[in-house]
Amino acid sequence: MRIEGEEVLLPLGGAPRTHILKPAVERFAGVVFNEALCMTLAALMNLPAAKVESRKVEDVEYLLVESYDRKHVTIDGVRGVKRLHQEDFCQAPNIVSELKYQKEGGPSFKQCFTLLRDVSTAPVIDLANLLDAAIFNYLIGNNDAHGKNFSVLYRGKEIRRAPLYDAISTTYYPELNTDMAMRIGREYSSDKVTPKDFEQLAGGASLAKPLVCRRIPELATVAIEALDKMNITDNVSSEVAGLIRKRCVRARGKISHLVQYHPHQL
């Protein structure tokens, strides 16, 4: 879709879009509100994230997602939109897109962090942002954060990690697979992840263990505070927010216990 002011247009002839329209899915109740809440939460936590807005046409709910791989330009007084090249974390290391899950041969967190170290023009910032994105997905219960949901964006000579997108609490839907797309330490099940698994993630990604272990309770606290400030008006968002809050409290307790009683391990 292409948005020009208040107009919603359908691009023709290869014209670049500015937004993605994601309609409700009957199988997953409230999926639009679920993703809108998770993405809005990320933005409130100051995590780089695509801009989203939930809308409704007649009885059809949909999520409007701003395309981050677009640049507004003016040429000879005419405003237009230019595509920016991007590669997801399957494309960049030449992994077949059908193998986007780690269990199937898709990228691991170790490979994702290595990729950013190799290609990013601001690796310190992008590595920190990727760590935050990984922790955020764990906190909200997004088990479907696979290799194609992380990307690098090319702006001329600058290569940076793309903003967070497609963040949704999949644990809200009990019929979905409970295994994470990428393993944390030894565990695929987010409910079984321990502080030791985060330490293993840190080691595999060549990150400082104290940094990773401190960042989890920090982000959990920021998430809880952000949830408190959100104006939630629908039942699904309220339930998802409650689920995320519980996960944040539990994660914060796990790591705080490690920091308090086993500081020598950090």
N, C-alpha and C positions, 0 to 999 in steps of 0.2 A: 504494500500500500504506500501511497505517497500523500503526505499531509502538507497542505499549503494553507496556512492560517486555520480557518474553521472548515475548510474543504477537505474531504476524503476522496482521493482520486485513485484510479487504477492505472499504473504505468503501462504504456504500450511501446512496442518497437524497441525493446531493450533498454528503455529509460530506467534509471536507478530508482529503487524505492527508498523511502525514508523510515518506514515503520513495518513491523511484522504484526499481523492480526492473528491472534490465537483464540479461536472460539471455544466455548465450553465443551467438555467431553462427557457424554451422558454416563459413561461407565464410572467416572470418578466425580462424585458429587462435590461441587464447589471448587473445582480445580483452579478456576480463574481467581477466586478469592485467596486460595492457598498460595499460588505463585505471587499474586500481588502483595500479599502480606510479607512473604519471605524476601522478595526483592526490595520492598519499601524498608523493611527492617535492615537489610544490608546497607542501604543508602543512609539511614539514620545512624548507623554505626560507623559512618564515614569509610565504608569499604567501596572501592571503585565498582560500580554496578550500572548496568543498563537501566535507563529510565522506563518506568512502566506506568500504566494507568488502566484501571478496570472500567469498562463501559458496557452499555446495554442498548441494543436496538430491538424495539418491540419486546419480545420475550427471550431474546438471545443475548446471553452474557458473553463478553470477550475481553481479552487482555490486549492492550495496545502497547507494543514494545518498540522503543526508539532504536533504530539500527545504529550501533556505535561505529560501524565501518563505513561511514559516510561523512563527507565534508561539504559544507555549503560554500559555494564559490560565486563570484560575480565576474563575468567576462563581457567586456564591451557594454557594461551597464545592465546586462541580463543576468538575473540570479539563477543559479542552477545547483545541481547536486553531483558530486564526484565520488565514485567508489574508491575505497581504500582497500588495498590487498590485505588479506588475513589468511592465516593457516591455523587450523586447530591442531591439537597435540597428537592427532593421528597423522594428519597430512605432513606436518613439519618433519617428523622422523621417518616418513615413508612407511607407516603402518597402515595396512588395509583398513578402511573405515568400518567394515563389517566386524572387525575385531576390536571394538572400542572398549570392551571390558577387560580388565587385567586377567581374569581367569581364562579368557579366550585368546590371550596373546596381546591384549591392548597395553597401553602404557601404565607404568606404576608411578607412584609419587617420586621415587628416586629418579626415574627417567624424565619426569616433568621438570624437576628442579635442575637436573643436568642440562636439559634443553635450554632453559632460561639463562643459565650461566654461560652457555655457548653463544646464544644469539642476541640476548637483550643488550641494548645500549645503556641501560640503567639497571644493571643486575641486582644491586643491593636493594633498591626500592621494589623491583618486581619479585624478587625472592620473598621479601617480607609480605608482599600482597598475596602471593600464591599460598604462603603459609596461612595467612588469615582466611583466605578462601577455603582452604582445606578444613580448617578448624570450624569455620562458619557452617559448612555443609554438614559436618559431624554434629554440631550443636542443634541444627534445625531438623536433623534426621533426613537429609537428602542422600539416599543410598544410590541414586542414579547419576551421580557426578562422574561421568566417564570421560575418556580422552577427547571426545568431540565437544565437550562442554567447557574446555579450556582452549584459549587461542592466543596467538601472537598477532599483533597489528603493525603494519608497516606504514609509516608516515614519512615518505622520502627516505632519508638516511637513518631515520629513527625506527628502531624495532622495540616494541614494548608489549608487555602482557596485556591482553584485552580485558575490559571490564567483566565482572561476574555476570552471568546470564543463565537462564533456565534453572534457577534455584527454586526448589519446591520441597516441601516436607513429604516425602514419599511414605514415611512411617505412619502418616495419618491414614493411609489406606492399607488395612491389614492383609488384603489379598495380594499385595505386591511383594516381590522378593525382598527379604530383609538383609541380604548380603550387600555390602557396599561395592561400588564399581571398582574402587581402588582400595587395596588392603592398607590398613594402618598397623604397622608393625607386623605381627603374625596373624592378625584378626581381620576377617571380612565382615563379621557381625558387629555392627556399631554398639550393640548392647553388651558385648563381651570385651570391648576395648578397655585396656587398663593403662595406667601411667607408664608401665614398662613398654607398651606398644608405641606410645608417643615418643618415648626415648629411642626406640628402634627406628621410628620414622625420621627422627632428627639425625641419628647416626647415618642412615642410608642416604639422606639428603645433604649430608655434610653441613648440618646446622648445629649450633650450640644447644646442647640439651637443656641448660638452664633457661635459655631464651624460649624454647618451645614450651617447656613446662610452665613457665610464668604466663605465657601468652594465652593459654587455654582459660584459666580462671579470669584473666583480664577481659577477654572477649565475652565470656559467659556473663560477667557482671555488666558489661556495656550493653549486651543484648537484653538483659532483664530490665535495665533502666530505659532502654529505647522502647521496649514493649509497654512499659508503664505510661509512656507519653503518647502512644498511638491511639487514635480515635477509631475504635473498632465497633462496627455497627451491625455486622452479620454473624450468624451462628458459626459458620465454618471457620471464619477468621478467628473468632473467639476460641474455638476448640483447638485450632492449630497453634494459636498463641499460648494456650495453656500447656499443650504438649511440649512446645519449645522451651517454655519456662521451666518445666520439670526436668528436661534434659540438661538445661544450663545449670540448674541447682545441683543435679547429680554429678555432672562433669566437674563443676567447681569444687565439690566436696572431695572427689577422688584425687584431684591434683593437689589441693590444699593439704590433704592428709600426707601426701608424699613429701611436699615441701617442708611441712612442719615437723614430721617425725623421721624423715630420712634425708636430711639436707646433704649428707655426704655423697648421696647418689647423684646429686646435681652438680 
